[in-house]
Amino acid sequence: MTKHQRLEPASPWVRLTVDTTDWDNAEPALLTGMLSQLIIIRTFEEYVLDLAGAGLVHGPAHSSIGQEGGAVGSVLALAPGDVVNGSHRGHHQFLAKALHHLAPKGLDPNAELPADVRELLLRTVAEICGLDRGFSHGRGGSMHLRWTAAGAIGTNAIVGGGVPQAAGFAWAHRQAGTDAVAVTYFGDGAVNIGSTLETFNLAAAWRLPLCFFIENNQYAVATTVAEATGEPRLSARGLGFNIPSWKVDGMDPLAVHAAMTEAVAHMRSGAGPTIVEADTYRYFHQNGPFPGSAFGYRPKDEEKQWRQRDPIAQLAGHLDRRGLMTTDEIEATQARTKESLAAIGAELFEPLPGGKSGQRRIKEAEWPDPAFVDVGIRSDLHELDGVRVADAETFTGALTEQKLVESIARVLGRRMETDESVLVLGEDVHRLGGGTNGATKGLAERFPDRVLGTPISENAFAGLGGGIAMDGRFTPVVEFMYADFMWVAADQLFNQIGKVRHMYGGTSDVPFVLRSKVAMGTGYGSQHSMDPAGVFATAPGWRIAAPTTPFDYIGVLNTALRCKDPVVILEHVDLYTTTGPAPVDDLDYYLPVGRAAVRRRGSAVTVISYLAMVAEVLHAVDSLDDVDAEVIDLRWLDRASLDWETLSTSVRKTNRVLIAEQGPPGTSYGGWLADEINRRLFDWLDHPVQRVTGGEASPSISKILERAAVAGRDEVATALTEMTRF
C-alpha cells in the first residue's frame, strides 16, 4: 500500500512577534535611539521628495517612507565590523547604517544633530542630487549610495544585483577569522531573481555569515506579491535551502530588532546564513511623491490601514506610555530635524533669480567638474610601480620548454604560496586533477581553504568573487569553464564588477581576476565556443589579457593579480598543450600592462592578432613567399591597455593593416580596433584596414561546418595575397 510520510524542513521557520511586555523591558536607550533614526530618515526622505518635486533631483528618487522600521530595527542589532548593502530603494538602509556608525550608542532625540550627522545628511543629499560633495561625487545618485568606512558597501539599481556581492563580504569576514556578518537588503521582486536564489544556495552550502533581509513591501512596482509568486510568505524560500528564517512585522521596529538579534547570534556562532522577512509598506509609488492609489493599483483603504501602523507612531506611543518622552518632545524632535535639513539644503541650493518665492536652484560651485566624467574608470596602475618587469627577450634566468596549461598551475601555485590573500574559485577547480584542463593542478591539496569548488551558478560565484575583491582583504581568481558562460553572469561582470569603481566615485579598487577559455575548433558547438574579447572591449572598467605563450602567461597573471582593476585573462584550448619557453624557477616577474609583442618583423603589411590566431597568422605568412608581413601579438586588448606605440610604429612602416581573429563579425574585437586605427593613423594608410573573421554564425558541432565558421591560416593567406597584389 502506498504510504505518505510527512517531511519536515531541516531548518526552522518562525513568525516572531513582540508584545507590551517586550516594549516595557526594552532598554530606554535602544528605543530613543530608534526614534532618532526613524525621525531623521523619515524627515530626510520627505525632504528628498520635496527636492524631486522642485526638479532638483535628476533621475529617480525612490522613497522608503513607511519602510524605515525594518532598516532601523535590523541595523541597530549589528556591530561596527558588520556590513550591509541594499537595493535601489535604499536611502533608509544606507542612513541607518551610517547613523549607527557615527553614534553606535544611539543619538539623543532631545539634542541638536551633531556636526558629523549633519555632514552625513549633507553628503547624502548632495549625492542624490548628483553634486560633487556627494559620497561618489554625484556619480551614484539616489540608487548607488556607498560609504565603506561606515560599513555601507553600496546600494544597487539592479534588482538582486547586490546579493552575490554581500556573500563575498561574508566569505571575507569568515576567512579573515572575524565573527562579523553581512546583511543584504532586497525586496519582494528580488526574491524571484536568479542571482538571489543562486546566492541562497551558495551561502547555505558554504555556511556564510550572511543575512538575506527581505523587505516585503507587497508590490514590485504595481505587481502584487501574490501575482508574482505561488508562496507569498517569502521567507518560506529558506526552507528549500536549509536556511533558518524569521517572518516579522516590518512596521514594528522592536520586533524587527528582536528577530535580527536572533539571526545575528546564529550567524556569529558559525552556523551559516539566515533569512529575515519584514512585512512592510511603501507609502508612495515606486518613484515620486504620489501614493500607489493615484496610479490605480492600490486601494485607498489598504494604504490607510498600513499608515495606521506607522513605525514612528507605534514607537512614539510606547515612549509616551513609558514616560521616556512626551508627545511634545517627540514633535519638537521632528521640528528640529526638519529645520536641520532646511539648513543643510541652504548650503547646496539658492533662490532662483527671478523665480517665484521658494523656487531654488543648485549652486554652481556644487556641480562636479565636467572633466571628471571619465576619471577613475580604471586604476592609474600605480600599484605596479617598482615591480620587476621582464619579457622573453630580456629575461636572464634559465628557461625550459613547458606546456602553457602547466605554466598556469605553476604561477597560480607560486602566487598562493607567497600571498595568502589569493584564492581560486570555480566549477570543479578542486577536482579532476586540476579542473577540466589541469590549470589548477595540485592547488587544492596545497591550499584546501583557498581553492573553492563552486555550485554551477556563475552569476552567484562571480558576484561573490566581486564582493571579495571589493572587500579588499583577498584577491579572487575566478574560473569560468567556458567563455559563453559569461552571458549567464553578465549582470555581475558588466553591471557590477566592471562599473563599480567608476560608479562609486573612481577610487574603489576591484582586484578581481577572471580566467576563461575560448574553445573554438573543439567540437563543443554554439554554446561553448565564443570569443568574448569584442564584448569585453565595449565594457568600460575591464582590462583584457590574452597571453599566447607560457612565458607570457606567467608575467600576465602576476600583473593581473597585482592590478587593482578587474582583469579577464582569455585562454584558448588550442594553446593549452602547446609548448614554449618558460622559467625553470623564477615565477616572480611581471609583463607590463599595455605591451604588445612583435612575433615577426616585416615591411609590407601589419597583421594584428591575439590568442590562437597568432599561430595561424604566422603559418599563413610562412606559406607566402612574396608577402613580407609584420605580425603583432596584442597580449593586452582593452581600450586603455593597447600598445599604440608598437602599433603606430609598425603601421607607419608598412602602411597596410590586417586584423585577424577567429570569431564571428557580430561580436568582433577587430571591428572597434579597425575604427580606432582609421581614426588615429589614417594619414599613414595606403589601403583600407582589412579584417579576417569567422562566419556570422556560431561554430557548429559538425567538423565541416565548424571549420567553415572559424577563420584560420587559409583565410589569412587569402587576405594577405589580395592586400599586397598591387
N, C-alpha and C positions, 0 to 999 in steps of 0.2 A: 504494500500500500504506500502511496505517495505520502511523504511526510514533509512538513514545513517547520523549520526551526528558525525562530526569530533571531537575527543577528544584531548585536549591539556595537555601536561605534567604539573605537579604541580610545578616543579622547572625549572629554566631557564637553557638553554644550549646555550653557545655563543662561537663564534670564536673571539679571541682578537688579534688585530694587532697593531703595532705602526708605526709611520712614522717619517720623518725627524724632524718635529716639536717636537715630543716626545724626540728624541735624543738631540735636541737643548735645551730643557727645563730640561733635566736630570741634577741632581747635579754633578759637576765635581768629587767630592769625591766618589760618587757611581760608576761612570764609571772607574775611575782609580783603585778603589778597585776591581771592576770586572776584570779588566785587570790583576792585580797582581795575583788574584786567578786563572784565566784561564791559565796564563803562568806557574804558579807553578804546577798546576795539569797536564797540558799537558807535561811539561818537566819531571815531576815525572813519568808519565806513559811511556814516551819514554825510560826513564832510566830503569824502571822495565822490559820492553820488551828486552832491551839490556842485563839485568841480566839473563832473562829467556833464551835468545839465547846462553848465555855463560854457561848454565847449573847450574846457581847459585840459581834458584828458583825450589824447589822441589814441584811438583804439578802444578796446573793451574795458569795462570796469565791472567785474563780476562780484557783486556784493555778497557778503556772508552774513548779513543781518538775519538773525534768527538762529544761526548755527554756532554762535560763539561758545555756548556752553560745552559743546563737545571738545573744542580745541583747548579751552582754558582748563576744564576738568582733567583732561588727559595730560597736558603738558606739566601741570603742577605736580604730577606723580613722577616726573623724570628728574634725573640728576644732571649736573653740569656737563659730564662727559657724553651724555646721550645726544643723538642727532635725530632730526626729523626732516622729511621732505613732504611735499604736498602737490596739490592739483592746481588747475587754472583758477579755481575759486579758493585762493589760499592766503588772502590777507590776514585772516584771523589766526591761521596756523603759524604763519611767519611771525606775526606780532606777539602771539602768546609765548613762543619760544624765545624771542628776542627780549621780551619784558622779563621773563623768568631768568634769563642770563644776566640782565642788569640788576635785578632785585630778587635773588634766589629765596630770600626770606619773606618776600611779598612787599608790595607797595602800600603805604598808608593812604587810604582813600580820603582822609581828612586833611592831607597835606598837599601843598603845591607839587606839581610834577617836577621831579629832579631834572637837572640840566641834561644828563645823559639820556633820559627818556624823551625829553623834548627833541634832542638831536636825532634819536631813533625815528621819531614820528616825522621830523622834517625830511630826513633822507628817504623815508618810505614814500611820503607824498611826492618828493622830487622824482623818485624812480618811476612811480605810476604815471607821472606827467611827462616822462621822457627827458628829464633835466640832468645836468652834469653832476649835481650834488647827490644824485641817487646812488644806491649801492653798486649798480652796474653802469653808472654814468648815463642812465637813460636807455640803455640797450635792451633791458629786460622788460621794463614796464610792469603792468599790473600782474601779468601771468608768470613772470620769471623773477621772483624775489629770492635773494640769497645773501646770507651773512654767515659765513663759515665760522667765524670766531664765536658766534653765539650758538653754533650747532644747528643753524637753519641752513641746510645744504641745498635748498633750491625747490621752488615750486615749478610746475611744469604744465605747459599748454597742451601736451599730447595726453589724451585720456589713457591712464595706466602707464604712461611713459616713464615715470619716475620710480615705479615699483621695483624693477630689477636693480636699479642703482642702489636703492636702500639696502637690498640684500648684500651688495658689495661692501657697503659700510659696515653692516652687521658682521660679515665674514672677517673684515679687517679688525674690528673690535676683538673678536674672539681669538684670532691668530696672534694679536699683539698681547694677549694674556690679560686683558681687562674684563670687567663684568659689565661694560657699557652696552647699551641696547640701541637699536634704530627703530624709528616709527615712520611708516609711510602712510600718509593720509590720501584717501581717494573716495570717490562717490559711488553711487549705485550703478552708474553707467560703466565704470571701470571694472566692476566685478565680472562683467562678461567679456572683457578684453583678454586675448590670448596671453599677453605678457604677464598679466596679473595671475592667471591660473598657472602658467608655467612657473612663476616665482613661488606660488604656494607650494608646489611640489618640490622645487629645488630647496627652498628654505626648510621644509619638513625633512627631506632626505638628509640634509647636512646639519640639521638641528641648529639653525642660525638664530641668534637673539634678535628677532625681527617681529615687530607688531604690525599687522595689517589692520589699520584703523579705517573702518568703512563708515563714512558719513552718509547714511541713507536718508537723503532729503526728499525721497519719494518720487522724484522726477528727474529724468535725463532730458534736459531742455523741457519739452512738453509731453514726453512719453512716460507713462507711469511705470513703476517697478513691476506691477502685476502684468502689464502688457509685454514687458521685455524679458521676463523670466518665469519659469514654471514654479519656482520656490522663492516667494518674495521675502522670506526671512533669510536675508543674505548671509548671515553668519553660519547658516547650515552648510555652506561650502567647506567650512573647516573640517567637517566630519569625513569627507572623502579624502582628505589629505593627512588625517591624523593630527590635526592642529586643534588644541583646546580653544574654545570660542565662548565669548560672552556677548549677550544681547542686552542693551541698556537703553534707557530713555535719555536721548541726547539733549533734551531740553532741561534736564536735571543735572547741573554740573557736579553735585556731590555724588550722585550715582555713577556718573562717568569716572570721577576720581577714584571711587571705590573699585570699580571694575578694572581700571588701568593699574591701580596699585597691585591688585592680584596678578594681572598679566605681567607686569614688570618683575614681580618676585619670581614668577615662573621662568621668565627668560634669564634673569640673573643667576638662577640656580643651574643653568646649563641645560635646561630641559627642552629648549627649542622654541619655535615661533608661536605666536598667539594671534587670534583674531578678536577684535572688539568692534561690534556693530552698534553704532549710536543712531537711533531713530530721531531725526531732526527735520527741520523745515526751513527753507529759504523763503523769506517773506516776499521777495521780489522776483521778477522774471530772471531768466538765465543771465541777462545783461541789462543794466539800466535801472531806472527808479520806479518802474511800474510793476504792480502785482501781476501774478500769473493770470488772475481772473480777467485782467484787461485784454488778454490775448485769447480768452475763451477756453482755456484748457483746465482751469481750476475753478471750482465753485467758491463764491464768497464766504459761504458758511464754513467751508473747510478752512479757509485762511483765518477766519475769525476764531475758530476753535483752537488752532495752533497758537495764535497770538495770545490767547488767554493763558497759555502755559509758558509764557516768555521766561527765559532763564534768568534775566535780571530781576524781573518782578518776583519770581519764586525766591531767589536768594535774598532780595531786599525784605521780603515778608518775614523770612526766618531771622534775619539780623534784627529787625524791629521787634519781633516777638521775644527774642532772647535778650533784648536790651543792649545789643552791641552797637547798633547805630539807629538813629531815629530816621523817620521818613524825611524830615527837613535836612538832616545831614547828608542823606543819600542824594537828595535833589541838589544840594549845594555842590556835592562832588561832581554831579553831571554838568552843572553850570560852569564850574571851574575848568573842567576838561574841554568843554565847548569853547570857552574863551581862550584856552591854551592853543587849540587847533587854529583858531582865527589868527592868533598872534604868530603862530608858525607860518601860516599862509601868507601873512604880510611880508615875510622875508622873501617869498618866491614870486608873489603877484603884486600888481599895482593897478590903480584905477585906469580904465581905458580912456585915453584922451578923447574928449568929445562924445563919449558914450553916455548912456543913461546911468542914473545913480545905481551903484552896486556892480556895474559891469567891470570886469577885470581882464587883464592880460598878463602873460608871463613876462617877467623882467628879462630884458635882452641878455643880461650878463649870466643868466641861469642856464641858457641853452648850451649844449655841447658844441665844441668847435667842429664844423663840418669835416675838417681834416682828420678827425678821429674816426671816420667811418670804417676804415679797414685796419686800423691799428689793433694788434692783438689777435688777428685771425689765427696766428700760429706764433710759436716762440721765436725769439731772435737768435736762438741756438747758442746763447752764452754758456749754456751748460756743457758745451763741447770744448770750451776754451781750455787749452793746455793738454788735451789728450794726445796720445802718440799716434800719429797718422802714418799709414803705410799703404802702398799699392803694390801690386805684383812686381812692378819694375824697380821699386825702391826697397823692397823687403830684404833684410840682410840675414835672416835666420835660415835654418835648414828647412828644406821642403821635401815633400813626398807626394806620390800620386795617391789620390783618395776620391771615393765617390762623394758626390755632392750631399746625398742624404746622410752620409756618415759625418760630414762636417757640421750638419745641423745639430745632430745629437751631441757632438763633441763640444760645440761652443755653448749650447744651452747648459750642458753639464758644468762647464767652466764658470759660466756666469752664476749659476745657482750655488756653486761651491764657494765663490768669492763674495756673493751678495745675497744675504738671507732674505732680502725683500722680493726677489724674483720668484714667481710661481708660474706654473703651466696648467692650463685647464682646457678641456675639450672632450669630445666624444672618443672614448677608447684610448686616450693618450697614456693610460696606466696599464693597458692590456696589450695583448698581441705582440709582445716583444718590441714595444715602442710605437704603438699606433698602427694605422693601416699601412704605413710606408716605412716605418722604422725611424722616423725623425726624432722620437723621444726615447730611443732605446737606452735602457739602463737607468733612466731617471727616476722611475717610480721606486725602485729598490733603494736608491741613494737618498731620495728626498720624499718619503712617503706622505708627509703632511703638506707638501707643496706641489705635488703632481695630482691634479684633481680630475678624475673621470666624471664627466657630467651626464645628466639625462639628455635625451635628444630634444633639446629645446634651445635652439640658437638664440632666439630673442632674449630669453631669460639669462643664459650664461654669458652672452655678450654684454648685456646690460649690467650684470653682476660684475664682470670684469671692468666695465666703465666706472662703476661705483667704487671699486677697489682703487682704481687709478686716481679718481677724484679725491678719495680719502687721503692719498699721498704717502702712506706708510709702506705700500707694497707696489710692485710693478708686475702686472699680469701679462703673460704671453698666452693669448687665446688662439686655439687652432680650430679652423673650420675645415672639415674633411674635404669639402669641395667648394669652389668659389660661388657656385649657384646658390648655396645656402645663405649667402649674404642677403638675398632678397627676403628670406624668412626673417632675418634680423634687421631689416632695412631701417626701421624706426630707431633702434638703438645705435646703429652705425652712423646714420646720416642726420637724423633729427636731434640726437642726443650727443653722442661722443664727439662727432665732428664739429658740432656747433657750440659746445658748452663753453669753451674758452672765450670766444668772441661774445657770446650771448650774455655772459655774466661779467662783462667789462674788460676782457682782454688779458687778465692776469691769472686765470685759473689753469694750472698745469694739468695735463691729462697724459701721464706716462703709460701708454697703452700700446701693446704690440699685437697685431692680428696677423697670424700666419694662415695662408690658404693656398691651395694648389689649383692650377689650371690643368685640365685633363683632356684637352683636345687630342684626338687621334687614338684614344684608348678604347673606343667602342662603348662608352658609357652613355652616349646619346645626348638628347637635348637638355636634360636637366642636371647633368654632371660634367659639363664641358666648357662653361663660359670663361671668357677672359674679362675680368671686371675692371681692367685698367681705365677704360674710357669712362665708366660710370664714376669711379673714384675721382678721376681728374676733374669732374664737374662739381665735386662736393668740397667746398672750402673747409679747411681745417685739417684735412688728412695729408700726410706725406706718404708717397708711394715708392717702394723699393722693389727692384726686380733683378736680383743677382743671378748670374749665369754660370759662375764657377765656384768651386769650393772655397778658394781664397777670398773671393768677393763676398760670399755668404757670411763668412766669419766676421769680416770687417763691418758688413752692413748690420748684422744682428747686434754687434757690440754698440754701434752707433744708435740703432733704434732703441735699445734698452736704456741708453743714457739720455736720449731725447725726451723733452717734456711735452711733445706733441704725440697724438695718436699716429702710429705708423703701420701701414699694411705692407707686409712682405709677401710678394707673389712668388710662388714656386711652380715649376712645371714638371709634370710627371715624367716627361721625356728627359729631363735633366737629372732626376734623382740618381740614376745609375750611371750617368756619365762621369768620367774621371778627369781630374785636373790637379795641378799643383796645390798643395795645402801645407800649412806649417806642421812641422813634426811636434813641437811642444809649445810654441808661442801663440796663444789664442787671445792675446790682450791688446791687439792693435785695432784701430778704427779706420773705416773707409769713410771719408768725408761726405756729408750731405752735399749733393749737387755736383758730383764729379763723374762725368761720363768716361768711357774707355774707348780709345780708337783701336779696334781689333785688326784693321788692315789699312795701310796708308795707300792713297791713290789721288788722282788729279782730275778724273773725267766726270765723276758723279759722286755725290754724298748719299750713302744709304744709311738710313736711321732705323734702328730696330731695338728689340728687347726680348728677354726670355728665350724660349727655344727657337724663335725665328732668327736669332742672330746666327746660329749654326747653319740654318737653311740659306741665309743670305751669303755666308762665306762659301758654302758649297756652290751656290749659283755663280758667284764671281769667279771661283776657281775653274768653273766649267767653260767660261767665256774667255777666249784668248785675247780678244781685242777690246775688252772693257776694263779700264783702269779705275776701279771703284774704291772709294774710301768708306769703310764700314765702321759705324759708331754704335756701340752698345750703351744705351742711355743709363742704365743702372738705377737712376732716380727719375721718376716720371711726373711727379706732381708739379703744378704750375710754378710754385715757389722754388723748387729744387732742381729745375732743369739747368744743365751746364751750357748756358748760352755762349760762353767764351769758346768752348770747343766746337759747338755747332756753327757759330759765326765764322770762326777761322776756317773751317772746312768749306762752308758754302762760298765764302769769298774766293776760295781757291778753285773749286770745281764748277760753280755757277749752275749746278743742277742738283735736285734733291728727289730722292725716292724714299718714301716711308713705307716700311714693310711690317705687317702684322698678320697673325694667323686668323683672327676672328672676323666676324661679320661687319659690314659697314655701318649698321644701325647703332651699335654701341662702340664704335671705333674710337680708339685712343688717337689715331693719326688724324682724324678729322679736325679736331681743335688745334693739334700741333701744326698741321699744314696752314691753317689760317694764321697762326701766330708767326710762322716763318715768313709767310707772304707780307704780313704787316711790318715785321722787323727788318727783313732782308730783301725786300722786293727789288731794290736797285741792283742787287748782285745776281739776280736770277736771269738766266738766258732761256729758261724753259719753265713752263708751269710746274709747280710741285706735283709729283705723281704719287699715287698710293697703290699699294698691293694689299688687298684684304681677302678674306674668305667670301663665301656666298652670303646672300641675305639671310638664308635660313640657318637655324642652329644645326650643329652636327647630328647626324642620324646614327642609328645602330649599324646599319648596313655599311660594310667596309668601303664599298664603292661610293655610296652616297656621302659617307663621312669625308672621304678624301676630296670629293667634289666641293664640299662645304668649307674646307680648310685650305688656306693658302700655304704654299711651300716653295721649295727651290725652283720648280719649273715656272711658276708664276713670276717669281722674282727675275729669273733669267730672261723671260719674255719681255718684261717691262724694261729691263736694262738695255736690251737689244734695241727696242723701239726708241728709247730716250737718246741713245748715242748713235743712232743711224746717220744723222746728218751733222 
